[in-house]
Amino acid sequence: MSWNFLVICLSMATITSYGCGLWNKDAIVFHAINYPVPEKTAELTIPETIMVYRFLMDSSVDTHNLVISDQNSKTKVVSNYAWPSDPSAMLTELVIRDLETSGVFQKAVDQTSNVPYRYALEGTIKKFQGIVNNSKGSGLLEAEIRLIDFEPSTAGQNQLMKKDYALEVRSDDTSSKSLVKALDKGARELSQQLRNDIRKAIKRNL
């Protein structure tokens, strides 16, 4: 066997191996949590700025891949369904967007902003996963959220709201694709419930 022939064979083997590596990488689906922008409500806008601190993520939540639990509480990581960034960051950005575009607040900013603000929202994501039970699937999103008013109060209390949210949205089937779509819907419902609860909490304390 000539040296040139051996070099060609090795080169072809390397290209084939590299090509397989690329194919495996391309097989990973990166899903960004998203849903349509909410419509502006008819209610009056709160003439204040709210700062939304980036939500924390419970240590039990996988921040890289979709996780699915079954009826026996056994979990599996779906390695080919990944999040492009930490889900807590994506959820925070969506809540900021919705609080302003829906007209709840005059302005909503993140924690990097230098804009003066009166209200602040902070929270922790406790669950963010798919669930398969008796051949039926759903997306589960659990969170604990607090609303804070930094304007001095005669009552001496600035925590206007502290609430636990548990949203389980049925998926079309048990596929990973359907489960992440259900999580999108859960994120949308969380944002909507938050907006309603924030309005009520502020009205109670005016």
N, C-alpha and C positions, 0 to 999 in steps of 0.2 A: 504494500500500500504506500503510495507516494505521500510526501509531506503536505503538498498542496491539497490533495484529496482529503487528508485528515483535517486540515484547517477548515475546509469548506463544510465538512460534516459537523464539526464542532460549532461553527457559526450558525448553521441551520438549526441545530439543537437549542442554541441559546435564544435565537429569534422565536422559535416555537414556544419555549418556556416563558419568555417575556410576554409573548402574545397571550398566553393563558392567564398570566398574572393580570394583564390589563383587562381581560374579559371578566375575571372574578371581581376586580375592583369596580368595573362598570355595573356589575349586577347589584351593587348596594343601592338601595333607594333612600335618598335623603328627603325627609318630609318636614317642611316648615309648617308649624301650626298657624292657620290663617282662616279667615272667614270675611264676608262682606262688611264694609263699613256701615255702622248703624245710621239710620236716618235721624235728622235733627228733631228733637221732641218739641211739642207745642208749649211745654212748661217754661217758665222764666229761668234764664240762666243765672246761676249763683255768681255774683260779680266778684269772684275771688280766684286765686291761683291755688291749685293743689299739686303737691309734689308726691309722686309715687316712687317710693324706694323700691329698688329691685327686690322682688320676692325671693325669699330664701327657699331652699329645697331640702326637704327632710333627707337625712343620710340614707334612708332605705330606698329612695327613688333613684332609678338608673337615669343618668343624665346624657347617656350616649345612644342607647338603643331602646326600641320598643320592648316592653316586658309584658308577658301574658300570664295571668294566673288562672288556674282551673278550680273546679269545685272542691278539690282537696287541698287548696291553698298552695299547691305546687306551682312554682314559677319557672318560666323559660325565657331566655333572652333571644330575641329575633335579630340575629347578627346582620341580616341583609336589609333591615329597616332601621335606619339611624336618624337621629336629630341633627340638623346642621349646626345647632348651637344649643346650649342648655335650655330646656323647656321653660324654666323659671324666667329666663331673660325674654323669651318670645312672649310668654303670657304677660309679663310686665309691660312690654311695648304695646301690646294690643289693648290693655286696660287704659294706658295713657292716651292712646289714639281715640278710644271710644269715649272717654270722659270729656274730651274737648269737642270732637266732631259731633257728638250727640247733643251738645249744648248744655250739659249739666254744669260745667264750670266755664268761666271766661277763658281760662288757660290751664293746661295740665303739662307738667314738666317732669323730667327724670332727676335723679339725685346728683347729676353732674351740673345741673343748671345753677346759675347765680341769681336767678330771678327771685325776688322776695315772695314768700307764700304764707298763707294762713293755715291751710289744711294739709295733712299728710296721710298717705295710705301706706301701710306696710303689712306684710303677711308671709305665710309659709305654706308651700305646697306639700301636702302630706301624702297624697296618692296621685299617680299619673300613669295609668297602665290600661291594658286590655284585660277583659275577663271573658272566659269561656266556661259556660255552665250548662250542662245538659244539651249540648250541641247548639247553644245560643250564645251570641257574643254581645259585648257592650264595652263602652269606654268609661272608665272611672276616674273622676277628678275630685279630689278632696283638698280643701284649703282652709286655713284660719286667717282671717283678715281683720285688721284694726284701722279705725279712722280716728285721727287725732286733730284737735283744734288747738293751735298755739296762741290764740288770743286769750289774755287773762280772763278767767271766769270767776264770778262771785262765789260760785260753789266750790271753786278750787279743783275742779276736775276737767281735764282736757281730752280724755278718751271718750269720744262720742259713740263709738260702736266697736264691739268685738264679737265676731260671729264665725261659726264653723259652717262651711259649705260642703255638701256631699252630692255630687251630680253623677248619676249613672245613666248613660244614653245608649239605647239599644242600637246595635249595628245591623246592617243588612244580612251579614253572615259572619262566619268566624275567621275569615281571611284577614291577614295583617292589614291589607289595604282598607277593608271595611272598618277595622278597629281604629285605625288612625283617623278616619273620617268621623267616627263617633266621638273621638277625643276633640276634634275640631268643634263639633257641635257642643260638647261639654264646655269648652273654653268660651264659646259664644254665650251660652246660658249663664256661666259664672259672671261674665262681664255685665250682662243685662241685669241679673239679680243684684250685683254690686251697685250699679247705678241707681236702681230703685231704693235700695237700702240706705245708700248715702244721702239721697234727697230726704228721705224720711228722718234720718238721724239728725240732719242739720236743721230741718224744720222744727223738730222737737226742742231744739236748743236755741232757737232764735229769741 
